[in-house]
Amino acid sequence: MTSDGMSYHHDDVDLQELAPVFVNQDGQSHPRLARALLELTPDQVAKERAKMERYYRQQESAVAQIAIENIRQAKQRELLERRHTDLSALDRRLTLVPDLAVVGMALVTR
């Protein structure tokens, strides 16, 4: 929060209520990019990571129930590789976000 009482981040705002706008240096608007950048916030990625971790824990429990050892081990390896790939891709999404600067913000009331 700034000295004038304004908050310039959206941690406390419902993302469904935000209307993201991305305008490049040439003045061109990119609405799809704006929506994608909004979904790449650390909070959103953390929520997605937690959801992914729950999914893989459930899958690990199911695979552990397989009675035939060599099949169980193969499935465990496959699951571990998929988990690593998915989590790496999620982490990579955060590094794809360019250094953005807020140039304007407006509050629209109804």
Biopython code that builds the backbone (N, CA, C, O; Angstrom):
import numpy as np
from Bio.PDB.StructureBuilder import StructureBuilder

atoms = [
    (1, "MET", "N", (0.841, -1.163, 0.000)),
    (1, "MET", "CA", (0.000, 0.000, 0.000)),
    (1, "MET", "C", (0.894, 1.235, 0.000)),
    (1, "MET", "O", (1.913, 1.275, 0.689)),
    (2, "THR", "N", (0.507, 2.234, -0.773)),
    (2, "THR", "CA", (1.296, 3.456, -0.878)),
    (2, "THR", "C", (0.872, 4.469, 0.170)),
    (2, "THR", "O", (-0.085, 4.249, 0.911)),
    (3, "SER", "N", (1.595, 5.582, 0.223)),
    (3, "SER", "CA", (1.299, 6.616, 1.219)),
    (3, "SER", "C", (-0.079, 7.237, 1.018)),
    (3, "SER", "O", (-0.659, 7.768, 1.965)),
    (4, "ASP", "N", (-0.610, 7.178, -0.205)),
    (4, "ASP", "CA", (-1.939, 7.741, -0.436)),
    (4, "ASP", "C", (-3.059, 6.734, -0.165)),
    (4, "ASP", "O", (-4.229, 7.001, -0.438)),
    (5, "GLY", "N", (-2.678, 5.567, 0.382)),
    (5, "GLY", "CA", (-3.680, 4.567, 0.753)),
    (5, "GLY", "C", (-4.091, 3.644, -0.372)),
    (5, "GLY", "O", (-4.994, 2.826, -0.196)),
    (6, "MET", "N", (-3.458, 3.751, -1.515)),
    (6, "MET", "CA", (-3.817, 2.922, -2.656)),
    (6, "MET", "C", (-2.962, 1.658, -2.675)),
    (6, "MET", "O", (-1.776, 1.692, -2.348)),
    (7, "SER", "N", (-3.569, 0.566, -3.056)),
    (7, "SER", "CA", (-2.860, -0.690, -3.199)),
    (7, "SER", "C", (-2.716, -0.983, -4.685)),
    (7, "SER", "O", (-3.708, -1.000, -5.414)),
    (8, "TYR", "N", (-1.477, -1.215, -5.142)),
    (8, "TYR", "CA", (-1.238, -1.422, -6.563)),
    (8, "TYR", "C", (-0.969, -2.879, -6.916)),
    (8, "TYR", "O", (-0.344, -3.155, -7.940)),
    (9, "HIS", "N", (-1.413, -3.784, -6.119)),
    (9, "HIS", "CA", (-1.349, -5.199, -6.450)),
    (9, "HIS", "C", (-2.745, -5.760, -6.236)),
    (9, "HIS", "O", (-3.587, -5.128, -5.598)),
    (10, "HIS", "N", (-2.982, -6.938, -6.766)),
    (10, "HIS", "CA", (-4.334, -7.474, -6.696)),
    (10, "HIS", "C", (-4.432, -8.711, -5.801)),
    (10, "HIS", "O", (-5.281, -9.573, -6.027)),
    (11, "ASP", "N", (-3.572, -8.801, -4.791)),
    (11, "ASP", "CA", (-3.645, -9.939, -3.877)),
    (11, "ASP", "C", (-4.974, -9.988, -3.132)),
    (11, "ASP", "O", (-5.467, -11.068, -2.807)),
    (12, "ASP", "N", (-5.551, -8.822, -2.862)),
    (12, "ASP", "CA", (-6.780, -8.758, -2.092)),
    (12, "ASP", "C", (-8.022, -8.589, -2.969)),
    (12, "ASP", "O", (-9.099, -8.283, -2.459)),
    (13, "VAL", "N", (-7.882, -8.784, -4.273)),
    (13, "VAL", "CA", (-8.983, -8.606, -5.209)),
    (13, "VAL", "C", (-9.346, -9.954, -5.815)),
    (13, "VAL", "O", (-8.472, -10.756, -6.145)),
    (14, "ASP", "N", (-10.635, -10.191, -5.955)),
    (14, "ASP", "CA", (-11.103, -11.399, -6.624)),
    (14, "ASP", "C", (-10.714, -11.316, -8.099)),
    (14, "ASP", "O", (-11.116, -10.381, -8.791)),
    (15, "LEU", "N", (-9.943, -12.275, -8.581)),
    (15, "LEU", "CA", (-9.461, -12.227, -9.960)),
    (15, "LEU", "C", (-10.595, -12.215, -10.974)),
    (15, "LEU", "O", (-10.415, -11.741, -12.096)),
    (16, "GLN", "N", (-11.760, -12.731, -10.597)),
    (16, "GLN", "CA", (-12.898, -12.714, -11.505)),
    (16, "GLN", "C", (-13.371, -11.288, -11.773)),
    (16, "GLN", "O", (-14.036, -11.037, -12.778)),
    (17, "GLU", "N", (-13.036, -10.358, -10.891)),
    (17, "GLU", "CA", (-13.483, -8.978, -11.031)),
    (17, "GLU", "C", (-12.478, -8.107, -11.765)),
    (17, "GLU", "O", (-12.789, -6.961, -12.091)),
    (18, "LEU", "N", (-11.288, -8.611, -12.032)),
    (18, "LEU", "CA", (-10.276, -7.827, -12.727)),
    (18, "LEU", "C", (-10.478, -7.901, -14.234)),
    (18, "LEU", "O", (-10.861, -8.939, -14.773)),
    (19, "ALA", "N", (-10.221, -6.804, -14.890)),
    (19, "ALA", "CA", (-10.243, -6.753, -16.348)),
    (19, "ALA", "C", (-8.825, -6.413, -16.787)),
    (19, "ALA", "O", (-8.481, -5.236, -16.891)),
    (20, "PRO", "N", (-8.003, -7.413, -17.043)),
    (20, "PRO", "CA", (-6.611, -7.143, -17.377)),
    (20, "PRO", "C", (-6.470, -6.505, -18.757)),
    (20, "PRO", "O", (-7.208, -6.828, -19.689)),
    (21, "VAL", "N", (-5.518, -5.606, -18.862)),
    (21, "VAL", "CA", (-5.221, -4.951, -20.123)),
    (21, "VAL", "C", (-3.707, -4.964, -20.290)),
    (21, "VAL", "O", (-2.974, -4.563, -19.387)),
    (22, "PHE", "N", (-3.248, -5.420, -21.432)),
    (22, "PHE", "CA", (-1.814, -5.393, -21.735)),
    (22, "PHE", "C", (-1.638, -4.611, -23.022)),
    (22, "PHE", "O", (-2.198, -4.964, -24.060)),
    (23, "VAL", "N", (-0.856, -3.544, -22.944)),
    (23, "VAL", "CA", (-0.580, -2.715, -24.105)),
    (23, "VAL", "C", (0.939, -2.656, -24.254)),
    (23, "VAL", "O", (1.645, -2.296, -23.312)),
    (24, "ASN", "N", (1.435, -3.007, -25.430)),
    (24, "ASN", "CA", (2.883, -2.991, -25.631)),
    (24, "ASN", "C", (3.368, -1.566, -25.895)),
    (24, "ASN", "O", (2.572, -0.627, -25.914)),
    (25, "GLN", "N", (4.663, -1.412, -26.096)),
    (25, "GLN", "CA", (5.251, -0.083, -26.281)),
    (25, "GLN", "C", (4.756, 0.622, -27.537)),
    (25, "GLN", "O", (4.834, 1.846, -27.642)),
    (26, "ASP", "N", (4.252, -0.145, -28.476)),
    (26, "ASP", "CA", (3.714, 0.438, -29.710)),
    (26, "ASP", "C", (2.253, 0.835, -29.566)),
    (26, "ASP", "O", (1.651, 1.348, -30.509)),
    (27, "GLY", "N", (1.685, 0.603, -28.399)),
    (27, "GLY", "CA", (0.289, 0.969, -28.163)),
    (27, "GLY", "C", (-0.709, -0.087, -28.590)),
    (27, "GLY", "O", (-1.914, 0.166, -28.593)),
    (28, "GLN", "N", (-0.229, -1.267, -28.951)),
    (28, "GLN", "CA", (-1.130, -2.342, -29.377)),
    (28, "GLN", "C", (-1.632, -3.104, -28.156)),
    (28, "GLN", "O", (-0.855, -3.446, -27.265)),
    (29, "SER", "N", (-2.921, -3.365, -28.124)),
    (29, "SER", "CA", (-3.540, -4.095, -27.026)),
    (29, "SER", "C", (-3.479, -5.593, -27.313)),
    (29, "SER", "O", (-3.661, -6.026, -28.451)),
    (30, "HIS", "N", (-3.222, -6.379, -26.268)),
    (30, "HIS", "CA", (-3.150, -7.834, -26.391)),
    (30, "HIS", "C", (-3.988, -8.471, -25.280)),
    (30, "HIS", "O", (-3.443, -8.835, -24.238)),
    (31, "PRO", "N", (-5.306, -8.611, -25.482)),
    (31, "PRO", "CA", (-6.178, -9.125, -24.415)),
    (31, "PRO", "C", (-5.871, -10.565, -23.997)),
    (31, "PRO", "O", (-5.982, -10.895, -22.817)),
    (32, "ARG", "N", (-5.491, -11.419, -24.934)),
    (32, "ARG", "CA", (-5.182, -12.810, -24.552)),
    (32, "ARG", "C", (-3.943, -12.874, -23.667)),
    (32, "ARG", "O", (-3.904, -13.627, -22.694)),
    (33, "LEU", "N", (-2.936, -12.082, -24.011)),
    (33, "LEU", "CA", (-1.727, -12.025, -23.210)),
    (33, "LEU", "C", (-2.036, -11.452, -21.826)),
    (33, "LEU", "O", (-1.493, -11.918, -20.824)),
    (34, "ALA", "N", (-2.898, -10.452, -21.771)),
    (34, "ALA", "CA", (-3.274, -9.854, -20.484)),
    (34, "ALA", "C", (-3.914, -10.898, -19.575)),
    (34, "ALA", "O", (-3.599, -10.958, -18.387)),
    (35, "ARG", "N", (-4.805, -11.716, -20.119)),
    (35, "ARG", "CA", (-5.473, -12.756, -19.323)),
    (35, "ARG", "C", (-4.450, -13.801, -18.872)),
    (35, "ARG", "O", (-4.490, -14.252, -17.727)),
    (36, "ALA", "N", (-3.548, -14.180, -19.751)),
    (36, "ALA", "CA", (-2.531, -15.178, -19.402)),
    (36, "ALA", "C", (-1.611, -14.659, -18.303)),
    (36, "ALA", "O", (-1.258, -15.404, -17.388)),
    (37, "LEU", "N", (-1.220, -13.392, -18.384)),
    (37, "LEU", "CA", (-0.347, -12.821, -17.360)),
    (37, "LEU", "C", (-1.049, -12.745, -16.015)),
    (37, "LEU", "O", (-0.419, -12.936, -14.975)),
    (38, "LEU", "N", (-2.336, -12.471, -16.027)),
    (38, "LEU", "CA", (-3.100, -12.419, -14.784)),
    (38, "LEU", "C", (-3.107, -13.787, -14.108)),
    (38, "LEU", "O", (-3.075, -13.878, -12.880)),
    (39, "GLU", "N", (-3.149, -14.845, -14.908)),
    (39, "GLU", "CA", (-3.181, -16.200, -14.366)),
    (39, "GLU", "C", (-1.800, -16.694, -13.941)),
    (39, "GLU", "O", (-1.689, -17.775, -13.362)),
    (40, "LEU", "N", (-0.757, -15.933, -14.212)),
    (40, "LEU", "CA", (0.600, -16.338, -13.859)),
    (40, "LEU", "C", (1.094, -15.718, -12.552)),
    (40, "LEU", "O", (2.289, -15.756, -12.260)),
    (41, "THR", "N", (0.200, -15.161, -11.786)),
    (41, "THR", "CA", (0.629, -14.573, -10.522)),
    (41, "THR", "C", (1.140, -15.680, -9.608)),
    (41, "THR", "O", (0.697, -16.824, -9.716)),
    (42, "PRO", "N", (2.057, -15.357, -8.719)),
    (42, "PRO", "CA", (2.553, -16.379, -7.795)),
    (42, "PRO", "C", (1.443, -17.063, -6.998)),
    (42, "PRO", "O", (1.530, -18.259, -6.717)),
    (43, "ASP", "N", (0.399, -16.315, -6.631)),
    (43, "ASP", "CA", (-0.713, -16.914, -5.891)),
    (43, "ASP", "C", (-1.434, -17.959, -6.735)),
    (43, "ASP", "O", (-1.763, -19.040, -6.247)),
    (44, "GLN", "N", (-1.678, -17.631, -8.001)),
    (44, "GLN", "CA", (-2.365, -18.572, -8.890)),
    (44, "GLN", "C", (-1.523, -19.822, -9.119)),
    (44, "GLN", "O", (-2.041, -20.939, -9.122)),
    (45, "VAL", "N", (-0.229, -19.627, -9.310)),
    (45, "VAL", "CA", (0.663, -20.764, -9.538)),
    (45, "VAL", "C", (0.738, -21.633, -8.275)),
    (45, "VAL", "O", (0.781, -22.860, -8.367)),
    (46, "ALA", "N", (0.755, -20.998, -7.101)),
    (46, "ALA", "CA", (0.783, -21.759, -5.843)),
    (46, "ALA", "C", (-0.480, -22.592, -5.687)),
    (46, "ALA", "O", (-0.415, -23.734, -5.231)),
    (47, "LYS", "N", (-1.630, -22.036, -6.060)),
    (47, "LYS", "CA", (-2.893, -22.793, -5.993)),
    (47, "LYS", "C", (-2.852, -23.975, -6.946)),
    (47, "LYS", "O", (-3.269, -25.081, -6.604)),
    (48, "GLU", "N", (-2.343, -23.724, -8.150)),
    (48, "GLU", "CA", (-2.252, -24.803, -9.136)),
    (48, "GLU", "C", (-1.270, -25.877, -8.680)),
    (48, "GLU", "O", (-1.509, -27.066, -8.894)),
    (49, "ARG", "N", (-0.163, -25.468, -8.049)),
    (49, "ARG", "CA", (0.824, -26.422, -7.535)),
    (49, "ARG", "C", (0.199, -27.300, -6.451)),
    (49, "ARG", "O", (0.401, -28.514, -6.449)),
    (50, "ALA", "N", (-0.556, -26.701, -5.531)),
    (50, "ALA", "CA", (-1.203, -27.458, -4.462)),
    (50, "ALA", "C", (-2.196, -28.466, -5.046)),
    (50, "ALA", "O", (-2.278, -29.605, -4.585)),
    (51, "LYS", "N", (-2.937, -28.043, -6.047)),
    (51, "LYS", "CA", (-3.896, -28.935, -6.711)),
    (51, "LYS", "C", (-3.168, -30.107, -7.378)),
    (51, "LYS", "O", (-3.611, -31.253, -7.303)),
    (52, "MET", "N", (-2.041, -29.795, -8.031)),
    (52, "MET", "CA", (-1.249, -30.824, -8.704)),
    (52, "MET", "C", (-0.659, -31.812, -7.697)),
    (52, "MET", "O", (-0.651, -33.020, -7.929)),
    (53, "GLU", "N", (-0.167, -31.282, -6.579)),
    (53, "GLU", "CA", (0.403, -32.145, -5.532)),
    (53, "GLU", "C", (-0.661, -33.102, -4.984)),
    (53, "GLU", "O", (-0.378, -34.281, -4.770)),
    (54, "ARG", "N", (-1.872, -32.608, -4.758)),
    (54, "ARG", "CA", (-2.975, -33.479, -4.280)),
    (54, "ARG", "C", (-3.258, -34.585, -5.301)),
    (54, "ARG", "O", (-3.434, -35.749, -4.942)),
    (55, "TYR", "N", (-3.297, -34.199, -6.573)),
    (55, "TYR", "CA", (-3.554, -35.175, -7.630)),
    (55, "TYR", "C", (-2.502, -36.281, -7.613)),
    (55, "TYR", "O", (-2.841, -37.463, -7.665)),
    (56, "TYR", "N", (-1.231, -35.901, -7.540)),
    (56, "TYR", "CA", (-0.176, -36.907, -7.580)),
    (56, "TYR", "C", (-0.136, -37.761, -6.314)),
    (56, "TYR", "O", (0.225, -38.936, -6.382)),
    (57, "ARG", "N", (-0.494, -37.204, -5.179)),
    (57, "ARG", "CA", (-0.579, -38.030, -3.959)),
    (57, "ARG", "C", (-1.674, -39.090, -4.106)),
    (57, "ARG", "O", (-1.492, -40.236, -3.697)),
    (58, "GLN", "N", (-2.803, -38.703, -4.688)),
    (58, "GLN", "CA", (-3.884, -39.666, -4.926)),
    (58, "GLN", "C", (-3.442, -40.754, -5.899)),
    (58, "GLN", "O", (-3.719, -41.936, -5.692)),
    (59, "GLN", "N", (-2.753, -40.343, -6.959)),
    (59, "GLN", "CA", (-2.269, -41.318, -7.934)),
    (59, "GLN", "C", (-1.248, -42.271, -7.312)),
    (59, "GLN", "O", (-1.261, -43.467, -7.603)),
    (60, "GLU", "N", (-0.366, -41.751, -6.463)),
    (60, "GLU", "CA", (0.630, -42.588, -5.798)),
    (60, "GLU", "C", (-0.048, -43.621, -4.906)),
    (60, "GLU", "O", (0.392, -44.769, -4.846)),
    (61, "SER", "N", (-1.108, -43.228, -4.215)),
    (61, "SER", "CA", (-1.856, -44.177, -3.375)),
    (61, "SER", "C", (-2.476, -45.277, -4.213)),
    (61, "SER", "O", (-2.453, -46.447, -3.830)),
    (62, "ALA", "N", (-3.028, -44.905, -5.352)),
    (62, "ALA", "CA", (-3.647, -45.897, -6.237)),
    (62, "ALA", "C", (-2.601, -46.859, -6.792)),
    (62, "ALA", "O", (-2.834, -48.067, -6.842)),
    (63, "VAL", "N", (-1.457, -46.335, -7.207)),
    (63, "VAL", "CA", (-0.392, -47.170, -7.773)),
    (63, "VAL", "C", (0.175, -48.105, -6.699)),
    (63, "VAL", "O", (0.541, -49.241, -6.998)),
    (64, "ALA", "N", (0.247, -47.639, -5.476)),
    (64, "ALA", "CA", (0.783, -48.470, -4.384)),
    (64, "ALA", "C", (-0.078, -49.711, -4.144)),
    (64, "ALA", "O", (0.397, -50.686, -3.563)),
    (65, "GLN", "N", (-1.321, -49.687, -4.578)),
    (65, "GLN", "CA", (-2.236, -50.815, -4.395)),
    (65, "GLN", "C", (-2.055, -51.917, -5.442)),
    (65, "GLN", "O", (-2.642, -52.991, -5.313)),
    (66, "ILE", "N", (-1.255, -51.663, -6.467)),
    (66, "ILE", "CA", (-1.032, -52.666, -7.515)),
    (66, "ILE", "C", (-0.226, -53.820, -6.914)),
    (66, "ILE", "O", (0.847, -53.616, -6.344)),
    (67, "ALA", "N", (-0.759, -55.020, -7.051)),
    (67, "ALA", "CA", (-0.173, -56.185, -6.388)),
    (67, "ALA", "C", (1.087, -56.720, -7.085)),
    (67, "ALA", "O", (1.986, -57.234, -6.420)),
    (68, "ILE", "N", (1.156, -56.605, -8.377)),
    (68, "ILE", "CA", (2.291, -57.159, -9.113)),
    (68, "ILE", "C", (3.447, -56.154, -9.061)),
    (68, "ILE", "O", (3.342, -55.035, -9.562)),
    (69, "GLU", "N", (4.547, -56.582, -8.443)),
    (69, "GLU", "CA", (5.643, -55.666, -8.115)),
    (69, "GLU", "C", (6.249, -54.956, -9.318)),
    (69, "GLU", "O", (6.434, -53.739, -9.280)),
    (70, "ASN", "N", (6.563, -55.687, -10.388)),
    (70, "ASN", "CA", (7.221, -55.038, -11.523)),
    (70, "ASN", "C", (6.299, -54.028, -12.210)),
    (70, "ASN", "O", (6.767, -53.000, -12.701)),
    (71, "ILE", "N", (5.011, -54.308, -12.248)),
    (71, "ILE", "CA", (4.049, -53.356, -12.824)),
    (71, "ILE", "C", (3.933, -52.128, -11.916)),
    (71, "ILE", "O", (3.909, -50.992, -12.390)),
    (72, "ARG", "N", (3.863, -52.374, -10.609)),
    (72, "ARG", "CA", (3.779, -51.273, -9.641)),
    (72, "ARG", "C", (5.006, -50.363, -9.760)),
    (72, "ARG", "O", (4.874, -49.140, -9.782)),
    (73, "GLN", "N", (6.193, -50.958, -9.836)),
    (73, "GLN", "CA", (7.415, -50.159, -9.933)),
    (73, "GLN", "C", (7.463, -49.355, -11.229)),
    (73, "GLN", "O", (7.893, -48.201, -11.230)),
    (74, "ALA", "N", (7.025, -49.958, -12.325)),
    (74, "ALA", "CA", (7.001, -49.248, -13.602)),
    (74, "ALA", "C", (6.038, -48.061, -13.540)),
    (74, "ALA", "O", (6.349, -46.966, -14.009)),
    (75, "LYS", "N", (4.879, -48.298, -12.961)),
    (75, "LYS", "CA", (3.886, -47.219, -12.821)),
    (75, "LYS", "C", (4.402, -46.120, -11.896)),
    (75, "LYS", "O", (4.147, -44.941, -12.141)),
    (76, "GLN", "N", (5.123, -46.489, -10.839)),
    (76, "GLN", "CA", (5.684, -45.495, -9.923)),
    (76, "GLN", "C", (6.729, -44.630, -10.631)),
    (76, "GLN", "O", (6.766, -43.413, -10.450)),
    (77, "ARG", "N", (7.574, -45.271, -11.434)),
    (77, "ARG", "CA", (8.572, -44.511, -12.192)),
    (77, "ARG", "C", (7.899, -43.548, -13.169)),
    (77, "ARG", "O", (8.274, -42.380, -13.276)),
    (78, "GLU", "N", (6.904, -44.065, -13.873)),
    (78, "GLU", "CA", (6.167, -43.246, -14.842)),
    (78, "GLU", "C", (5.496, -42.051, -14.145)),
    (78, "GLU", "O", (5.540, -40.926, -14.642)),
    (79, "LEU", "N", (4.893, -42.310, -13.018)),
    (79, "LEU", "CA", (4.225, -41.257, -12.258)),
    (79, "LEU", "C", (5.224, -40.214, -11.756)),
    (79, "LEU", "O", (4.946, -39.016, -11.792)),
    (80, "LEU", "N", (6.381, -40.672, -11.290)),
    (80, "LEU", "CA", (7.415, -39.763, -10.812)),
    (80, "LEU", "C", (7.929, -38.862, -11.943)),
    (80, "LEU", "O", (8.152, -37.668, -11.744)),
    (81, "GLU", "N", (8.112, -39.448, -13.123)),
    (81, "GLU", "CA", (8.570, -38.667, -14.282)),
    (81, "GLU", "C", (7.527, -37.631, -14.688)),
    (81, "GLU", "O", (7.867, -36.480, -14.961)),
    (82, "ARG", "N", (6.257, -38.037, -14.730)),
    (82, "ARG", "CA", (5.180, -37.099, -15.085)),
    (82, "ARG", "C", (5.082, -35.967, -14.074)),
    (82, "ARG", "O", (4.907, -34.804, -14.437)),
    (83, "ARG", "N", (5.199, -36.330, -12.789)),
    (83, "ARG", "CA", (5.126, -35.330, -11.734)),
    (83, "ARG", "C", (6.256, -34.308, -11.885)),
    (83, "ARG", "O", (6.029, -33.101, -11.805)),
    (84, "HIS", "N", (7.464, -34.805, -12.101)),
    (84, "HIS", "CA", (8.613, -33.920, -12.278)),
    (84, "HIS", "C", (8.415, -33.004, -13.488)),
    (84, "HIS", "O", (8.682, -31.805, -13.405)),
    (85, "THR", "N", (7.955, -33.552, -14.594)),
    (85, "THR", "CA", (7.718, -32.777, -15.809)),
    (85, "THR", "C", (6.659, -31.705, -15.579)),
    (85, "THR", "O", (6.842, -30.554, -15.975)),
    (86, "ASP", "N", (5.554, -32.079, -14.939)),
    (86, "ASP", "CA", (4.471, -31.123, -14.689)),
    (86, "ASP", "C", (4.892, -30.008, -13.743)),
    (86, "ASP", "O", (4.581, -28.842, -13.981)),
    (87, "LEU", "N", (5.597, -30.356, -12.672)),
    (87, "LEU", "CA", (6.038, -29.333, -11.718)),
    (87, "LEU", "C", (7.095, -28.424, -12.334)),
    (87, "LEU", "O", (7.114, -27.224, -12.058)),
    (88, "SER", "N", (7.969, -28.974, -13.159)),
    (88, "SER", "CA", (8.971, -28.146, -13.844)),
    (88, "SER", "C", (8.301, -27.172, -14.801)),
    (88, "SER", "O", (8.699, -26.010, -14.888)),
    (89, "ALA", "N", (7.291, -27.637, -15.515)),
    (89, "ALA", "CA", (6.558, -26.759, -16.439)),
    (89, "ALA", "C", (5.852, -25.641, -15.675)),
    (89, "ALA", "O", (5.803, -24.499, -16.134)),
    (90, "LEU", "N", (5.316, -25.975, -14.525)),
    (90, "LEU", "CA", (4.648, -24.969, -13.697)),
    (90, "LEU", "C", (5.651, -23.920, -13.216)),
    (90, "LEU", "O", (5.359, -22.724, -13.253)),
    (91, "ASP", "N", (6.809, -24.351, -12.773)),
    (91, "ASP", "CA", (7.847, -23.415, -12.334)),
    (91, "ASP", "C", (8.337, -22.549, -13.503)),
    (91, "ASP", "O", (8.630, -21.366, -13.331)),
    (92, "ARG", "N", (8.419, -23.146, -14.671)),
    (92, "ARG", "CA", (8.886, -22.434, -15.854)),
    (92, "ARG", "C", (7.914, -21.318, -16.246)),
    (92, "ARG", "O", (8.323, -20.288, -16.784)),
    (93, "ARG", "N", (6.625, -21.533, -15.971)),
    (93, "ARG", "CA", (5.628, -20.504, -16.295)),
    (93, "ARG", "C", (5.921, -19.197, -15.568)),
    (93, "ARG", "O", (5.717, -18.115, -16.120)),
    (94, "LEU", "N", (6.396, -19.296, -14.338)),
    (94, "LEU", "CA", (6.705, -18.071, -13.587)),
    (94, "LEU", "C", (7.879, -17.307, -14.205)),
    (94, "LEU", "O", (7.914, -16.078, -14.161)),
    (95, "THR", "N", (8.823, -18.026, -14.769)),
    (95, "THR", "CA", (9.992, -17.357, -15.338)),
    (95, "THR", "C", (9.706, -16.758, -16.706)),
    (95, "THR", "O", (10.511, -15.981, -17.217)),
    (96, "LEU", "N", (8.579, -17.104, -17.304)),
    (96, "LEU", "CA", (8.229, -16.572, -18.614)),
    (96, "LEU", "C", (7.642, -15.172, -18.535)),
    (96, "LEU", "O", (7.570, -14.476, -19.548)),
    (97, "VAL", "N", (7.225, -14.753, -17.361)),
    (97, "VAL", "CA", (6.595, -13.446, -17.205)),
    (97, "VAL", "C", (7.666, -12.369, -17.302)),
    (97, "VAL", "O", (8.640, -12.383, -16.549)),
    (98, "PRO", "N", (7.485, -11.446, -18.223)),
    (98, "PRO", "CA", (8.469, -10.366, -18.332)),
    (98, "PRO", "C", (8.362, -9.421, -17.143)),
    (98, "PRO", "O", (7.413, -9.491, -16.362)),
    (99, "ASP", "N", (9.338, -8.544, -17.018)),
    (99, "ASP", "CA", (9.314, -7.542, -15.962)),
    (99, "ASP", "C", (8.270, -6.500, -16.345)),
    (99, "ASP", "O", (8.485, -5.716, -17.270)),
    (100, "LEU", "N", (7.155, -6.488, -15.651)),
    (100, "LEU", "CA", (6.045, -5.597, -15.983)),
    (100, "LEU", "C", (6.007, -4.412, -15.038)),
    (100, "LEU", "O", (6.353, -4.526, -13.862)),
    (101, "ALA", "N", (5.596, -3.309, -15.549)),
    (101, "ALA", "CA", (5.435, -2.111, -14.730)),
    (101, "ALA", "C", (4.007, -1.608, -14.888)),
    (101, "ALA", "O", (3.470, -1.580, -15.996)),
    (102, "VAL", "N", (3.401, -1.216, -13.789)),
    (102, "VAL", "CA", (2.062, -0.656, -13.839)),
    (102, "VAL", "C", (2.177, 0.770, -14.348)),
    (102, "VAL", "O", (2.874, 1.595, -13.759)),
    (103, "VAL", "N", (1.491, 1.053, -15.442)),
    (103, "VAL", "CA", (1.503, 2.406, -15.974)),
    (103, "VAL", "C", (0.179, 3.109, -15.721)),
    (103, "VAL", "O", (0.073, 4.324, -15.887)),
    (104, "GLY", "N", (-0.801, 2.363, -15.331)),
    (104, "GLY", "CA", (-2.092, 2.977, -15.029)),
    (104, "GLY", "C", (-3.022, 1.963, -14.424)),
    (104, "GLY", "O", (-2.935, 0.769, -14.710)),
    (105, "MET", "N", (-3.903, 2.440, -13.595)),
    (105, "MET", "CA", (-4.885, 1.570, -12.965)),
    (105, "MET", "C", (-6.141, 2.402, -12.753)),
    (105, "MET", "O", (-6.058, 3.574, -12.387)),
    (106, "ALA", "N", (-7.284, 1.812, -12.978)),
    (106, "ALA", "CA", (-8.535, 2.531, -12.793)),
    (106, "ALA", "C", (-9.502, 1.695, -11.979)),
    (106, "ALA", "O", (-9.552, 0.474, -12.125)),
    (107, "LEU", "N", (-10.257, 2.337, -11.138)),
    (107, "LEU", "CA", (-11.293, 1.672, -10.372)),
    (107, "LEU", "C", (-12.622, 2.037, -11.020)),
    (107, "LEU", "O", (-12.987, 3.210, -11.091)),
    (108, "VAL", "N", (-13.335, 1.030, -11.488)),
    (108, "VAL", "CA", (-14.622, 1.260, -12.138)),
    (108, "VAL", "C", (-15.703, 0.776, -11.193)),
    (108, "VAL", "O", (-15.715, -0.393, -10.809)),
    (109, "THR", "N", (-16.598, 1.650, -10.821)),
    (109, "THR", "CA", (-17.691, 1.267, -9.930)),
    (109, "THR", "C", (-18.997, 1.293, -10.714)),
    (109, "THR", "O", (-19.144, 2.012, -11.703)),
    (110, "ARG", "N", (-19.916, 0.502, -10.247)),
    (110, "ARG", "CA", (-21.220, 0.433, -10.940)),
    (110, "ARG", "C", (-22.242, 1.221, -10.181)),
    (110, "ARG", "O", (-23.400, 1.290, -10.594)),
]
sb = StructureBuilder()
sb.init_structure("model")
sb.init_model(0)
sb.init_chain("A")
sb.init_seg("    ")
for serial, (resi, resn, name, xyz) in enumerate(atoms, 1):
    if name == "N":
        sb.init_residue(resn, " ", resi, " ")
    sb.init_atom(name, np.array(xyz, "f"), 0.0, 1.0, " ", f" {name:<3s}", serial, name[0])
structure = sb.get_structure()
